[in-house]
Amino acid sequence: VTTAYRNVLIEDDQGTHFRLVIRNAEGQLRWRCWNFEPDAGKQLNSYLASEGILRQ
């Protein structure tokens, strides 16, 4: 996901746990969650559809 989108980042990488973050074009936080949160992927897909900036 982080290689496909310019504004999706991995933050707080602790090896087994990390946080996925989506920021808007101005760098403001739009969404974040830990990789172990239940249903995180469902929320991620929703935010990618509306906020994701694909790499070209």
MDAnalysis code that builds the backbone (N, CA, C; Angstrom):
import MDAnalysis as mda
import numpy as np

u = mda.Universe.empty(168, n_residues=56, atom_resindex=np.repeat(np.arange(56), 3), trajectory=True)
u.add_TopologyAttr("name", ["N", "CA", "C"] * 56)
u.add_TopologyAttr("resid", np.arange(1, 57))
u.add_TopologyAttr("resname", ["VAL", "THR", "THR", "ALA", "TYR", "ARG", "ASN", "VAL", "LEU", "ILE", "GLU", "ASP", "ASP", "GLN", "GLY", "THR", "HIS", "PHE", "ARG", "LEU", "VAL", "ILE", "ARG", "ASN", "ALA", "GLU", "GLY", "GLN", "LEU", "ARG", "TRP", "ARG", "CYS", "TRP", "ASN", "PHE", "GLU", "PRO", "ASP", "ALA", "GLY", "LYS", "GLN", "LEU", "ASN", "SER", "TYR", "LEU", "ALA", "SER", "GLU", "GLY", "ILE", "LEU", "ARG", "GLN"])
u.atoms.positions = np.array([
    [0.830, -1.188, 0.000],
    [0.000, 0.000, 0.000],
    [0.873, 1.250, 0.000],
    [1.920, 1.262, 0.797],
    [2.770, 2.454, 0.883],
    [3.527, 2.715, -0.412],
    [3.758, 1.699, -1.223],
    [4.444, 1.919, -2.501],
    [3.481, 2.373, -3.586],
    [2.196, 2.113, -3.429],
    [1.201, 2.491, -4.430],
    [0.671, 3.912, -4.221],
    [0.712, 4.394, -2.986],
    [0.155, 5.707, -2.664],
    [1.231, 6.616, -2.091],
    [1.205, 7.878, -2.497],
    [2.187, 8.846, -2.009],
    [1.907, 9.305, -0.590],
    [0.672, 9.226, -0.159],
    [0.310, 9.789, 1.142],
    [-0.053, 8.737, 2.186],
    [0.342, 7.490, 1.955],
    [0.153, 6.430, 2.947],
    [1.526, 6.082, 3.507],
    [1.673, 6.187, 4.807],
    [2.971, 6.023, 5.451],
    [2.896, 5.007, 6.581],
    [4.035, 4.444, 6.916],
    [4.163, 3.624, 8.118],
    [4.851, 4.484, 9.163],
    [4.214, 4.619, 10.310],
    [4.783, 5.391, 11.414],
    [4.806, 4.519, 12.659],
    [5.616, 4.894, 13.603],
    [5.726, 4.183, 14.885],
    [6.026, 2.705, 14.691],
    [6.923, 2.395, 13.758],
    [7.282, 1.002, 13.469],
    [8.031, 0.411, 14.653],
    [7.433, -0.612, 15.255],
    [8.032, -1.276, 16.406],
    [8.381, -2.725, 16.093],
    [8.556, -3.020, 14.819],
    [8.887, -4.381, 14.419],
    [7.649, -5.206, 14.149],
    [6.976, -5.643, 15.198],
    [5.766, -6.446, 15.016],
    [4.509, -5.584, 14.944],
    [4.580, -4.353, 15.414],
    [3.441, -3.445, 15.396],
    [3.838, -2.157, 14.689],
    [2.930, -1.626, 13.906],
    [3.163, -0.354, 13.236],
    [1.823, 0.329, 13.008],
    [1.905, 1.603, 12.688],
    [0.695, 2.373, 12.438],
    [0.688, 2.817, 10.980],
    [-0.407, 2.539, 10.281],
    [-0.604, 3.059, 8.935],
    [-1.250, 4.425, 9.052],
    [-0.760, 5.371, 8.259],
    [-1.226, 6.750, 8.332],
    [-1.534, 7.242, 6.925],
    [-2.642, 7.965, 6.782],
    [-2.963, 8.650, 5.533],
    [-2.962, 10.140, 5.834],
    [-2.211, 10.883, 5.034],
    [-2.158, 12.342, 5.172],
    [-2.657, 12.974, 3.878],
    [-3.249, 14.159, 3.977],
    [-3.714, 14.834, 2.770],
    [-2.543, 15.523, 2.074],
    [-2.815, 16.225, 0.989],
    [-1.757, 16.860, 0.196],
    [-0.970, 17.894, 1.001],
    [-1.588, 18.474, 2.020],
    [-0.913, 19.461, 2.873],
    [-0.159, 18.809, 4.023],
    [-0.227, 17.489, 4.137],
    [0.476, 16.776, 5.194],
    [-0.311, 16.601, 6.478],
    [-1.571, 17.022, 6.474],
    [-2.403, 16.887, 7.668],
    [-2.906, 15.454, 7.798],
    [-2.965, 14.978, 9.017],
    [-3.434, 13.631, 9.300],
    [-4.901, 13.486, 8.927],
    [-5.222, 12.462, 8.130],
    [-6.608, 12.179, 7.749],
    [-7.120, 10.903, 8.396],
    [-6.223, 9.922, 8.602],
    [-6.624, 8.633, 9.176],
    [-5.381, 7.914, 9.666],
    [-5.528, 7.111, 10.729],
    [-4.429, 6.260, 11.188],
    [-4.984, 5.110, 12.007],
    [-4.260, 4.015, 12.027],
    [-4.621, 2.883, 12.877],
    [-3.412, 1.973, 13.026],
    [-3.409, 1.221, 14.099],
    [-2.385, 0.207, 14.316],
    [-2.707, -1.013, 13.471],
    [-1.702, -1.753, 13.072],
    [-1.905, -2.922, 12.214],
    [-2.695, -4.033, 12.891],
    [-2.792, -4.027, 14.198],
    [-3.504, -5.096, 14.902],
    [-4.953, -4.730, 15.252],
    [-5.408, -3.541, 14.906],
    [-6.776, -3.144, 15.236],
    [-7.782, -3.941, 14.407],
    [-8.869, -4.391, 15.039],
    [-9.886, -5.125, 14.281],
    [-10.561, -4.216, 13.244],
    [-10.819, -4.760, 12.084],
    [-11.478, -4.052, 10.978],
    [-10.706, -2.834, 10.480],
    [-9.435, -2.766, 10.737],
    [-8.633, -1.635, 10.260],
    [-8.620, -1.590, 8.737],
    [-8.571, -2.733, 8.098],
    [-8.544, -2.779, 6.641],
    [-9.795, -2.215, 6.001],
    [-10.927, -2.420, 6.639],
    [-12.183, -1.886, 6.113],
    [-12.137, -0.358, 6.113],
    [-11.666, 0.211, 7.196],
    [-11.542, 1.666, 7.277],
    [-10.489, 2.175, 6.303],
    [-9.392, 1.452, 6.185],
    [-8.322, 1.855, 5.278],
    [-8.844, 1.961, 3.858],
    [-9.565, 0.966, 3.389],
    [-10.085, 0.990, 2.024],
    [-11.010, 2.172, 1.792],
    [-11.820, 2.492, 2.761],
    [-12.721, 3.634, 2.655],
    [-11.940, 4.939, 2.510],
    [-10.921, 5.117, 3.334],
    [-10.119, 6.339, 3.262],
    [-9.248, 6.381, 2.012],
    [-8.754, 5.249, 1.558],
    [-7.979, 5.232, 0.316],
    [-8.831, 5.683, -0.861],
    [-10.085, 5.263, -0.878],
    [-10.987, 5.641, -1.965],
    [-11.217, 7.151, -2.008],
    [-11.282, 7.784, -0.849],
    [-11.570, 9.219, -0.820],
    [-10.334, 10.101, -0.666],
    [-9.275, 9.599, -0.045],
    [-8.114, 10.433, 0.286],
    [-6.811, 9.983, -0.375],
    [-6.788, 8.785, -0.937],
    [-5.546, 8.236, -1.472],
    [-5.016, 9.007, -2.670],
    [-3.711, 9.238, -2.702],
    [-3.046, 9.899, -3.826],
    [-2.097, 8.879, -4.442],
    [-2.482, 8.339, -5.603],
    [-1.677, 7.314, -6.264],
    [-0.352, 7.875, -6.757],
    [0.670, 7.050, -6.700],
    [1.970, 7.411, -7.282],
    [1.862, 7.303, -8.791],
    [2.631, 8.097, -9.490],
    [2.625, 8.040, -10.956],
    [3.951, 7.614, -11.479],
])
